[in-house]
Structures are given as structure tokens and as C-alpha cells.
């Protein structure tokens, strides 16, 4: 037979969360480093 509804939902959520459509989220330190690089390039 088919899988239980809860099991299907759990697998779907796992696939959905593992996608990262916007790429990996940077840490705050990485954002600060990138901001510093951009400022030095502008000046």
C-alpha cells in the first residue's frame, strides 16, 4: 500500500528544506568581510 500521510509529509519537508533556493546563508562575519571589501573597492 501507500505510505502513511505523516511519513509522506516528513519526507516532503525534508526535501523542501534541503533545497536552499537562494544559496547558503552567510554568517554575520562573512557579511561584514564582504561589506569591508566593497567599501575599499568603491573608494
Residue pairs with C-beta under 8 A, 6 or more apart in sequence:
2 8
3 11
26 34
